[in-house]
């Protein structure tokens, strides 16, 4: 009996489980950009693709402000540039995509694709009628303009910037919008 107690006491405890491996890869910082002082930052939801929203003060003859949105859908296919542009074009009456002004350039090694359309903008005021369908209730805004940019990063997916609002206001904010795009890092 004594031998049993001694042998039980002399056992070494089992080795503890090693801690889970921690990735040594540094976290990738989100895209950053500079914002004009005249733009007012608005609240954005903590979750979802919206990363920033700004109000751009209206130009003298316009009755409304413009809005700038910054969106990121991660590395998946929801960040498809052409699909996102088509979605934006569909918010206007007619086939504005076929007449869209386009340009592309690079900023700090990131490809930027720019689009610009103008016309009658429709804002959905209710749920969509079905997949790919418009809302049955929409607010119609004549003489609106959208300038959009897709910034494709090597490690952070595509980031989308768009200013939409009354034509004169968006045109007067064109250089400020371009300076935001030129500042991405």
Contact map, one row per residue, 1 for C-alpha under 8 A:
11111000000000000000000000000000000000000000000000000000000000000000000000000000000000000000000000000000000000000000000000000000000000000000000000000000000000000000000000000000000000000
11111100000000000000000000000000000000000000000000000000000000000000000000000000000000000000000000000000000000000000000000000000000000000000000000000000000000000000000000000000000000000
11111110000000000000000000000000000000000000000000000000000000000000000000000000000000000000000000000000000000000000000000000000000000000000000000000000000000000000000000000000000000000
11111111000000000000000000000000000000000000000000000000000000000000000000000000000000000000000000000000000000000000000000000000000000000000000000000000000000000000000000000000000000000
11111111100000000000000000000000000000000000000000000000000000000000000000000000000000000000000000000000000000000000000000000000000000000000000000000000000000000000000000000000000000000
01111111110000000000000000000000000000000000000000000000000000000000000000000000000000000000000000000000000000000000000000000000000000000000000000000000000000000000000000000000000000000
00111111111000000000000000000000000000000000000000000000000000000000000000000000000000000000000000000000000000000000000000000000000000000000000000000000000000000000000000000000000000000
00011111111000000000000000000000000000000000000000000000000000000000000000000000000000000000000000000000000000000000000000000000000000000000000000000000000000000000000000000000000000000
00001111111000000000000000000000000000000000000000000000000000000000000000000000000000000000000000000000000000000000000000000000000000000000000000000000000000000000000000000000000000000
00000111111100000000000000000000000000000000000000000000000000000000000000000000000000000000000000000000000000000000000000000000000000000000000000000000000000000000000000000000000000000
00000011111110000000000000000000000000000000000000000000000000000000000000000000000000000000000000000000000000000000000000000000000000000000000000000000000000000000000000000000000000000
00000000011111000000000000000000000000000000000000000000000000000000000000000000000000000000000000000000000000000000000000000000000000000000000000000000000000000000000000000000000000000
00000000001111100000000000000000000000000000000000000000000000000000000000000000000000000000000000000000000000000000000000000000000000000000000000000000000000000000000000000000000000000
00000000000111110000000000000000000000000000000000000000000000000000000000000000000000000000000000000000000000000000000000000000000000000000000000000000000000000000000000000000000000000
00000000000011111000000000000000000000000000000000000000000000000000000000000000000000000000000000000000000000000000000000000000000000000000000000000000000000000000000000000000000000000
00000000000001111100000000000000000000000000000000000000000000000000000000000000000000000000000000000000000000000000000000000000000000000000000000000000000000000000000000000000000000000
00000000000000111110000000000000000000000000000000000000000000000000000000000000000000000000000000000000000000000000000000000000000000000000000000000000000000000000000000000000000000000
00000000000000011111000000000000000000000000000000000000000000000000000000000000000000000000000000000000000000000000000000000000000000000000000000000000000000000000000000000000000000000
00000000000000001111100000000000000000000000000000000000000000000000000000000000000000000000000000000000000000000000000000000000000000000000000000000000000000000000000000000000000000000
00000000000000000111110000000000000000000000000000000000000000000000000000000000000000000000000000000000000000000000000000000000000000000000000000000000000000000000000000000000000000000
00000000000000000011111000000000000000000000000000000000000000000000000000000000000000000000000000000000000000000000000000000000000000000000000000000000000000000000000000000000000000000
00000000000000000001111100000000000000000000000000000000000000000000000000000000000000000000000000000000000000000000000000000000000000000000000000000000000000000000000000000000000000000
00000000000000000000111110000000000000000000000000000000000000000000000000000000000000000000000000000000000000000000000000000000000000000000000000000000000000000000000000000000000000000
00000000000000000000011111000000000000000000000000000000000000000000000000000000000000000000000000000000000000000000000000000000000000000000000000000000000000000000000000000000000000000
00000000000000000000001111100000000000000000000000000000000000000000000000000000000000000000000000000000000000000000000000000000000000000000000000000000000000000000000000000000000000000
00000000000000000000000111110000000000000000000000000000000000000000000000000000000000000000000000000000000000000000000000000000000000000000000000000000000000000000000000000000000000000
00000000000000000000000011111000000000000000000000000000000000000000000000000000000000000000000000000000000000000000000000000000000000000000000000000000000000000000000000000000000000000
00000000000000000000000001111100000000000000000000000000000000000000000000000000000000000000000000000000000000000000000000000000000000000000000000000000001100000000000000000000000000000
00000000000000000000000000111110000000000000000000000000000000000000000000000000000000000000000000000000000000000000000000000000000000000000000000000000000000000000000000000000000000000
00000000000000000000000000011111000000000000000000000000000000000000000000000000000000000000000000000000000000000000000000000000000000000000000000000000000100000000000000000000000000000
00000000000000000000000000001111100000000000000000000000000000000000000000000000000000000000000000000000000000000000000000000000000000000000000000000000000100100000000000000000000000011
00000000000000000000000000000111110000000000000000000000000000000000000000000000000000000000000000000000000000000000000000000000000000000000000000000000000000000000000000000000000000111
00000000000000000000000000000011111000000000000000000000000000000000000000000000000000000000000000000000000000000000000000000000000000000000000000000000000000000000000000000000000110111
00000000000000000000000000000001111100000000000000000000000000000000000000000000000000000000000000000000000000000000000000000000000000000000000000000000000000000000000000000000001100110
00000000000000000000000000000000111110100000000000000000000000000000000000000000000000000000000000000000000000000000000000000000000000000000000000000000000000000000000000000000000100000
00000000000000000000000000000000011111100000000000000000000000000000000000000000000000000000000000000000000000000000000000000000000000000000000000000000000000000000000000000001000100000
00000000000000000000000000000000001111110000000000000000000000000000000000000000000000000000000000000000000000000000000000000000000000000000000000000000000000000000000000000000000000000
00000000000000000000000000000000000111110000000000000001100000000000000000000000000000000000000000000000000000000000000000000000000000000000000000000000000000000000000000000000000000000
00000000000000000000000000000000001111111000000000000111100000000000000000000000000000000000000000000000000000000000000000000000000000000000000000000000000000000000000000000000000000000
00000000000000000000000000000000000011111100000000000111000000000000000000000000000000000000000000000000000000000000000000000000000000000000000000000000000000000000000000000000000000000
00000000000000000000000000000000000000111110000000011110000000000000000000000000000000000000000000000000000000000000000000000000000000000000000000000000000000000000000000000000000000000
00000000000000000000000000000000000000011111000000011110000000000000000000000000000000000000000000000000000000000000000000000000000000000000000000000000000000000000000000000000000000000
00000000000000000000000000000000000000001111100000011000000000000000000000000000000000000000000000000000000000000000000000000000000000000000000000000000000000000000000000000000000000000
00000000000000000000000000000000000000000111110001111000000000000000000000000000000000000000000000000000000000000000000000000000000000000000000000000000000000000000000000000000000000000
00000000000000000000000000000000000000000011111101000000000000000000000000000000000000000000000000000000000000000000000000000000000000000000000000000000000000000000000000000000000000000
00000000000000000000000000000000000000000001111100000000000000000000000000000000000000000000000000000000000000000000000000000000000000000000000000000000000000000000000000000000000000000
00000000000000000000000000000000000000000000111111000000000000000000000000000000000000000000000000000000000000000000000000000000000000000000000000000000000000000000000000000000000000000
00000000000000000000000000000000000000000000111111100000000000000000000000000000000000000000000000000000000000000000000000000000000000000000000000000000000000000000000000000000000000000
00000000000000000000000000000000000000000000001111100000000000000000001110000000000000000000000000000000000000000000000000000000000000000000000000000000000000000000000000000000000000000
00000000000000000000000000000000000000000001101111111000000000000000111100000000000000000000000000000000000000000000000000000000000000000000000000000000000000000000000000000000000000000
00000000000000000000000000000000000000000001000111111000000000000000111100000000000000000000000000000000000000000000000000000000000000000000000000000000000000000000000000000000000000000
00000000000000000000000000000000000000001111000001111100000000000000111000000000000000000000000000000000000000000000000000000000000000000000000000000000000000000000000000000000000000000
00000000000000000000000000000000000000001111000001111110000000000011110000000000000000000000000000000000000000000000000000000000000000000000000000000000000000000000000000000000000000000
00000000000000000000000000000000000000111100000000011111000000000011100000000000000000000000000000000000000000000000000000000000000000000000000000000000000000000000000000000000000000000
00000000000000000000000000000000000000111100000000001111100000001111000000000000000000000000000000000000000000000000000000000000000000000000000000000000000000000000000000000000000000000
00000000000000000000000000000000000001110000000000000111110000001111000000000000000000000000000000000000000000000000000000000000000000000000000000000000000000000000000010001000000000000
00000000000000000000000000000000000001100000000000000011111000011100000000000000000000000000000000000000000000000000000000000000000000000000000000000000000000000000000010000000000000000
00000000000000000000000000000000000000000000000000000001111111111100000000000000000000000000000000000000000000000000000000000000000000000000000000000000000000000000010010000000000000000
00000000000000000000000000000000000000000000000000000000111111001000000000000000000000000000000000000000000000000000000000000000000000000000000000000000000000000000000110010000000000000
00000000000000000000000000000000000000000000000000000000011111000000000000000000000000000000000000000000000000000000000000000000000000000000000000000000000000000000000000000000000000000
00000000000000000000000000000000000000000000000000000000011111100000000000000000000000000000000000000000000000000000000000000000000000000000000000000000000000000000000100000000000000000
00000000000000000000000000000000000000000000000000000000011111111000000000000000000000000000000000000000000000000000000000000000000000000000000000000000000000000000010110000000000000000
00000000000000000000000000000000000000000000000000000000010011111000000000000000000000000000000000000000000000000000000000000000000000000000000000000000000000000000010000000000000000000
00000000000000000000000000000000000000000000000000000000110001111100000000000000000000000000000000000000000000000000000000000000000000000000000000000000000000000000110000000000000000000
00000000000000000000000000000000000000000000000000000011111001111110000000000000000000000000000000000000000000000000000000000000000000000000000000000000000000000000110010000000000000000
00000000000000000000000000000000000000000000000000000011110000011111000000000000000000000000000000000000000000000000000000000000000000000000000000000000000000000011110011000000000000000
00000000000000000000000000000000000000000000000000001111000000001111100000000000000000000000000000000000000000000000000000000000000000000000000000000000000000000011100000000000000000000
00000000000000000000000000000000000000000000000000001111000000000111110000000000000000000000000000000000000000000000000000000000000000000000000000000000000000001111000000000000000000000
00000000000000000000000000000000000000000000000001111100000000000011111000000000000000000000000000000000000000000000000000000000000000000000000000000000000000011110000000000000000000000
00000000000000000000000000000000000000000000000001111000000000000001111100000000000000000000000000000000000000000000000000000000000000000000000000000000000000111100000000000000000000000
00000000000000000000000000000000000000000000000011110000000000000000111110000000000000000000000000000000000000000000000000000000000000000000000000000000000000111000000000000000000000000
00000000000000000000000000000000000000000000000011100000000000000000011111000010000000000000000000000000000000000000000000000000000000000000000000000000000011110000000000000000000000000
00000000000000000000000000000000000000000000000010000000000000000000001111110110000000000000000000000000000000000000000000000000000000000000000000000000000011100000000000000000000000000
00000000000000000000000000000000000000000000000000000000000000000000000111110110000000000000000000000000000000000000000000000000000000000000000000000000000111000000000000000000000000000
00000000000000000000000000000000000000000000000000000000000000000000000011111110000000000000000000000000000000000000000000000000000000000000000000000000000111000000000000000000000000000
00000000000000000000000000000000000000000000000000000000000000000000000011111110000000000000000000000000000000000000000000000000000000000000000000000000000010000000000000000000000000000
00000000000000000000000000000000000000000000000000000000000000000000000000111111000000000000000000000000000000000000000000000000000000000000000000000000000000000000000000000000000000000
00000000000000000000000000000000000000000000000000000000000000000000000011111111000100000000000000000000000000000000000000000000000000000000000000000000000000000000000000000000000000000
00000000000000000000000000000000000000000000000000000000000000000000000111111111100100000000000000000000000000000000000000000000000000000000000000000000000011100000000000000000000000000
00000000000000000000000000000000000000000000000000000000000000000000000000001111111100000000000000000000000000000000000000000000000000000000000000000000000001000000000000000000000000000
00000000000000000000000000000000000000000000000000000000000000000000000000000011111110000000000000000000000000000000000000000000000000000000000000000100000001000000000000000000000000000
00000000000000000000000000000000000000000000000000000000000000000000000000000001111111000000000000000000000000000000000000000000000000000000000000000000000000000000000000000000000000000
00000000000000000000000000000000000000000000000000000000000000000000000000000001111111100000000000000000000000000000000000000000000000000000000000000000000000000000000000000000000000000
00000000000000000000000000000000000000000000000000000000000000000000000000000111111111110000000000000000000000000000000000000000000000000000000000000000000000000000000000000000000000000
00000000000000000000000000000000000000000000000000000000000000000000000000000000111111111000000000000000000000000010000000000000000000000000000000010000000000000000000000000000000000000
00000000000000000000000000000000000000000000000000000000000000000000000000000000011111111100000010000000000000000000000000000000000000000000000000000000000000000000000000000000000000000
00000000000000000000000000000000000000000000000000000000000000000000000000000000001111111110000000000000000000000000000000000000000000000000000000000000000000000000000000000000000000000
00000000000000000000000000000000000000000000000000000000000000000000000000000000000111111111000000000000000000000000000000000000000000000000000000000000000000000000000000000000000000000
00000000000000000000000000000000000000000000000000000000000000000000000000000000000011111111001110000000000000000000100000000000000000000000000000000000000000000000000000000000000000000
00000000000000000000000000000000000000000000000000000000000000000000000000000000000001111111101100000000000000000000000000000000000000000000000000000000000000000000000000000000000000000
00000000000000000000000000000000000000000000000000000000000000000000000000000000000000111111100000000000000000000000000011100000000000000000000000000000000000000000000000000000000000000
00000000000000000000000000000000000000000000000000000000000000000000000000000000000000011111111100000000000000000000011111000000000000000000000000000000000000000000000000000000000000000
00000000000000000000000000000000000000000000000000000000000000000000000000000000000000000111111100000000000000000000001111000000000000000000000000000000000000000000000000000000000000000
00000000000000000000000000000000000000000000000000000000000000000000000000000000000000000001111100000000000000000000000000000000000000000000000000000000000000000000000000000000000000000
00000000000000000000000000000000000000000000000000000000000000000000000000000000000000001101111111100000000000000000000000000000000000000000000000000000000000000000000000000000000000000
00000000000000000000000000000000000000000000000000000000000000000000000000000000000000001101111111110000000000000000111000000000000000000000000000000000000000000000000000000000000000000
00000000000000000000000000000000000000000000000000000000000000000000000000000000000001001000001111110000000000000000100000000000000000000000000000000000000000000000000000000000000000000
00000000000000000000000000000000000000000000000000000000000000000000000000000000000000000000001111110000000000000000000000000000000000000000000000000000000000000000000000000000000000000
00000000000000000000000000000000000000000000000000000000000000000000000000000000000000000000001111111000000000000000100000000000000000000000000000000000000000000000000000000000000000000
00000000000000000000000000000000000000000000000000000000000000000000000000000000000000000000000111111100000000000011100000000000000000000000000000000000000000000000000000000000000000000
00000000000000000000000000000000000000000000000000000000000000000000000000000000000000000000000000111110000000000111100000000000000000000000000000000000000000000000000000000000000000000
00000000000000000000000000000000000000000000000000000000000000000000000000000000000000000000000000011111000000001111000000000000000000000000000000000000000000000000000000000000000000000
00000000000000000000000000000000000000000000000000000000000000000000000000000000000000000000000000001111100000001110000000000000000000000000000000000000000000000000000000000000000000000
00000000000000000000000000000000000000000000000000000000000000000000000000000000000000000000000000000111110000111100000000000000000000000000000000000000000000000000000000000000000000000
00000000000000000000000000000000000000000000000000000000000000000000000000000000000000000000000000000011111000111000000000000000000000000000000000000000000000000000000000000000000000000
00000000000000000000000000000000000000000000000000000000000000000000000000000000000000000000000000000001111111110000000000000000000000000000000000000000000000000000000000000000000000000
00000000000000000000000000000000000000000000000000000000000000000000000000000000000000000000000000000000111111110000000000000000000000000000000000000000000000000000000000000000000011110
00000000000000000000000000000000000000000000000000000000000000000000000000000000000000000000000000000000011111000000000000000000000000000000000000000000000000000000000000000000000000011
00000000000000000000000000000000000000000000000000000000000000000000000000000000000000000000000000000000011111100000000000000000000000000000000000000000000000000000000000000000000000000
00000000000000000000000000000000000000000000000000000000000000000000000000000000000000000000000000000000011111110000000000000000000000000000000000000011110000000000000000000000000000000
00000000000000000000000000000000000000000000000000000000000000000000000000000000000000000000000000000001111011111000000000000000000000000000000000000111100000000000000000000000000000000
00000000000000000000000000000000000000000000000000000000000000000000000000000000000000000000000000000001111001111100000000000000000000000000000000001111000000000000000000000000000000000
00000000000000000000000000000000000000000000000000000000000000000000000000000000000000000000000000000111100000111110000000000000000000000000000000001110000000000000000000000000000000000
00000000000000000000000000000000000000000000000000000000000000000000000000000000000000000000000000001111000000011111000000000000000000000000000000111100000000000000000000000000000000000
00000000000000000000000000000000000000000000000000000000000000000000000000000000000010000000000000011110000000001111100000000000000000000000000001111000000000000000000000000000000000000
00000000000000000000000000000000000000000000000000000000000000000000000000000000000000000000000000011100000000000111110000000000000000000000000011110000000000000000000000000000000000000
00000000000000000000000000000000000000000000000000000000000000000000000000000000000000001000000110111000000000000011111000000000000000000000000011100000000000000000000000000000000000000
00000000000000000000000000000000000000000000000000000000000000000000000000000000000000000001000100000000000000000001111100000000000000000000001111000000000000000000001000000000000000000
00000000000000000000000000000000000000000000000000000000000000000000000000000000000000000001100100000000000000000000111110000000000000000000011110000000000000000000000000000000000000000
00000000000000000000000000000000000000000000000000000000000000000000000000000000000000000001100000000000000000000000011111000000000000000001111100000000000000000000000000000000000000000
00000000000000000000000000000000000000000000000000000000000000000000000000000000000000000011100000000000000000000000001111100000000000000001111110000000000000000000000000000000000000000
00000000000000000000000000000000000000000000000000000000000000000000000000000000000000000011100000000000000000000000000111110000000000000111100000000000000000000000000000000000000000000
00000000000000000000000000000000000000000000000000000000000000000000000000000000000000000010000000000000000000000000000011111000000000000111100000000000000000000000000000000000000000000
00000000000000000000000000000000000000000000000000000000000000000000000000000000000000000000000000000000000000000000000001111111000001111110000000000000000000000000000000000000000000000
00000000000000000000000000000000000000000000000000000000000000000000000000000000000000000000000000000000000000000000000000111110000000101110000000000000000000000000000000000000000000000
00000000000000000000000000000000000000000000000000000000000000000000000000000000000000000000000000000000000000000000000000011111000000111100000000000000000000000000000000000000000000000
00000000000000000000000000000000000000000000000000000000000000000000000000000000000000000000000000000000000000000000000000011111100000110000000000000000000000000000000000000000000000000
00000000000000000000000000000000000000000000000000000000000000000000000000000000000000000000000000000000000000000000000000010111111111110000000000000000000000000000000000000000000000000
00000000000000000000000000000000000000000000000000000000000000000000000000000000000000000000000000000000000000000000000000000011111011110000000000000000000000000000000000000000000000000
00000000000000000000000000000000000000000000000000000000000000000000000000000000000000000000000000000000000000000000000000000001111111000000000000000000000000000000000000000000000000000
00000000000000000000000000000000000000000000000000000000000000000000000000000000000000000000000000000000000000000000000000000001111110000000000000000000000000000000000000000000000000000
00000000000000000000000000000000000000000000000000000000000000000000000000000000000000000000000000000000000000000000000000000001011111000000000000000000000000000000000000000000000000000
00000000000000000000000000000000000000000000000000000000000000000000000000000000000000000000000000000000000000000000000000000001111111100000000000000000000000000000000000000000000000000
00000000000000000000000000000000000000000000000000000000000000000000000000000000000000000000000000000000000000000000000000010001110111110000000000000000000000000000000000000000000000000
00000000000000000000000000000000000000000000000000000000000000000000000000000000000000000000000000000000000000000000000000011111100011111100000000000000000000000000000000000000000000000
00000000000000000000000000000000000000000000000000000000000000000000000000000000000000000000000000000000000000000000000000010111100001111100000000000000000000000000000000000000000000000
00000000000000000000000000000000000000000000000000000000000000000000000000000000000000000000000000000000000000000000000000011100000000111110000000000000000000000000000000000000000000000
00000000000000000000000000000000000000000000000000000000000000000000000000000000000000000000000000000000000000000000000001111100000000111111000000000000000000000000000000000000000000000
00000000000000000000000000000000000000000000000000000000000000000000000000000000000000000000000000000000000000000000000001111000000000001111100000000000000000000000000000000000000000000
00000000000000000000000000000000000000000000000000000000000000000000000000000000000000000000000000000000000000000000000111100000000000000111110000000000000000000000000000000000000000000
00000000000000000000000000000000000000000000000000000000000000000000000000000000000000000000000000000000000000000000000111100000000000000011111100000000000000000000000000000000000000000
00000000000000000000000000000000000000000000000000000000000000000000000000000000000000000000000000000000000000000000001110000000000000000001111100000000000000000000000000000000000000000
00000000000000000000000000000000000000000000000000000000000000000000000000000000000000000000000000000000000000000000011110000000000000000000111110000000000000000000011000000000000000000
00000000000000000000000000000000000000000000000000000000000000000000000000000000000000000000000000000000000000000000011110000000000000000000111111000000000000000001111000000000000000000
00000000000000000000000000000000000000000000000000000000000000000000000000000000000000000000000000000000000000000001111010000000000000000000001111100000000000000001111001100000000000000
00000000000000000000000000000000000000000000000000000000000000000000000000000000000000000000000000000000000000000011110000000000000000000000000111110000000000000111100001000000000000000
00000000000000000000000000000000000000000000000000000000000000000000000000000000000000000000000000000000000000000111100000000000000000000000000011111000000000000111000001000000000000000
00000000000000000000000000000000000000000000000000000000000000000000000000000000000010000000000000000000000000000111000000000000000000000000000001111100000000011110000000000000000000000
00000000000000000000000000000000000000000000000000000000000000000000000000000000000000000000000000000000000000011110000000000000000000000000000000111110000000011100000000000000000010000
00000000000000000000000000000000000000000000000000000000000000000000000000000000100000000000000000000000000000111100000000000000000000000000000000011111000001111000000000000000000000000
00000000000000000000000000000000000000000000000000000000000000000000000000000000000000000000000000000000000001111000000000000000000000000000000000001111100001110000000000000000000000000
00000000000000000000000000000000000000000000000000000000000000000000000000000000000000000000000000000000000001110000000000000000000000000000000000000111110111100000000000000000000000000
00000000000000000000000000000000000000000000000000000000000000000000000000000000000000000000000000000000000001100000000000000000000000000000000000000011111111100000000000000000000000000
00000000000000000000000000000000000000000000000000000000000000000000000000000000000000000000000000000000000001000000000000000000000000000000000000000001111110000000000000000000000000000
00000000000000000000000000010000000000000000000000000000000000000000000000000000000000000000000000000000000000000000000000000000000000000000000000000000111110000000000000000000000000000
00000000000000000000000000010110000000000000000000000000000000000000000001100000000000000000000000000000000000000000000000000000000000000000000000000001111111000000000000000000000000000
00000000000000000000000000000000000000000000000000000000000000000000000111110010000000000000000000000000000000000000000000000000000000000000000000000001111111100000000000000000000000000
00000000000000000000000000000000000000000000000000000000000000000000000111100011100000000000000000000000000000000000000000000000000000000000000000000111100111110000000000000000000000000
00000000000000000000000000000010000000000000000000000000000000000000011110000010000000000000000000000000000000000000000000000000000000000000000000000111100011111000000000000000000000000
00000000000000000000000000000000000000000000000000000000000000000000111100000000000000000000000000000000000000000000000000000000000000000000000000011110000001111100000000000000000000000
00000000000000000000000000000000000000000000000000000000000000000001111000000000000000000000000000000000000000000000000000000000000000000000000000011100000000111110000000000000000010000
00000000000000000000000000000000000000000000000000000000000000000001110000000000000000000000000000000000000000000000000000000000000000000000000001111000000000011111000000000000000000000
00000000000000000000000000000000000000000000000000000000000000000111100000000000000000000000000000000000000000000000000000000000000000000000000001110000000000001111100001000000100000000
00000000000000000000000000000000000000000000000000000000000000000111000000000000000000000000000000000000000000000000000000000000000000000000000111100000000000000111110001000000000000000
00000000000000000000000000000000000000000000000000000000000000011110000000000000000000000000000000000000000000000000000000000000000000000000000111000000000000000011111011000000000000000
00000000000000000000000000000000000000000000000000000000010001111100000000000000000000000000000000000000000000000000000000000000000000000000001110000000000000000001111111000000000000000
00000000000000000000000000000000000000000000000000000000000000000000000000000000000000000000000000000000000000000000010000000000000000000000001110000000000000000000111111100000000000000
00000000000000000000000000000000000000000000000000000000001011000000000000000000000000000000000000000000000000000000000000000000000000000000000000000000000000000000011111110000000000000
00000000000000000000000000000000000000000000000000000001111001001100000000000000000000000000000000000000000000000000000000000000000000000000000000000000000000000000111111111000000000000
00000000000000000000000000000000000000000000000000000000000000000100000000000000000000000000000000000000000000000000000000000000000000000000000011100000000000000011111111111100000000000
00000000000000000000000000000000000000000000000000000000000000000000000000000000000000000000000000000000000000000000000000000000000000000000000010000000000000000000001111111100000000000
00000000000000000000000000000000000000000000000000000000001000000000000000000000000000000000000000000000000000000000000000000000000000000000000000000000000000000000000111111110000000000
00000000000000000000000000000000000000000000000000000001000000000000000000000000000000000000000000000000000000000000000000000000000000000000000000000000000000000000000011111111100000000
00000000000000000000000000000000000000000000000000000000000000000000000000000000000000000000000000000000000000000000000000000000000000000000000000000000000000000000000001111111110000000
00000000000000000000000000000000000000000000000000000000000000000000000000000000000000000000000000000000000000000000000000000000000000000000000000000000000000000000000000011111111000000
00000000000000000000000000000000000100000000000000000000000000000000000000000000000000000000000000000000000000000000000000000000000000000000000000000000000000000000000000001111111100000
00000000000000000000000000000000000000000000000000000000000000000000000000000000000000000000000000000000000000000000000000000000000000000000000000000000000000000010000000001111111110000
00000000000000000000000000000000000000000000000000000000000000000000000000000000000000000000000000000000000000000000000000000000000000000000000000000000000000000000000000000111111111000
00000000000000000000000000000000010000000000000000000000000000000000000000000000000000000000000000000000000000000000000000000000000000000000000000000000000000000000000000000011111111100
00000000000000000000000000000000111100000000000000000000000000000000000000000000000000000000000000000000000000000000000000000000000000000000000000000000000000000000000000000001111111110
00000000000000000000000000000000100000000000000000000000000000000000000000000000000000000000000000000000001000000000000000000000000000000000000000001000000000001000000000000000111111110
00000000000000000000000000000000000000000000000000000000000000000000000000000000000000000000000000000000001000000000000000000000000000000000000000000000000000000000000000000000011111110
00000000000000000000000000000001110000000000000000000000000000000000000000000000000000000000000000000000001000000000000000000000000000000000000000000000000000000000000000000000001111111
00000000000000000000000000000011110000000000000000000000000000000000000000000000000000000000000000000000001100000000000000000000000000000000000000000000000000000000000000000000000111111
00000000000000000000000000000011100000000000000000000000000000000000000000000000000000000000000000000000000100000000000000000000000000000000000000000000000000000000000000000000000000111
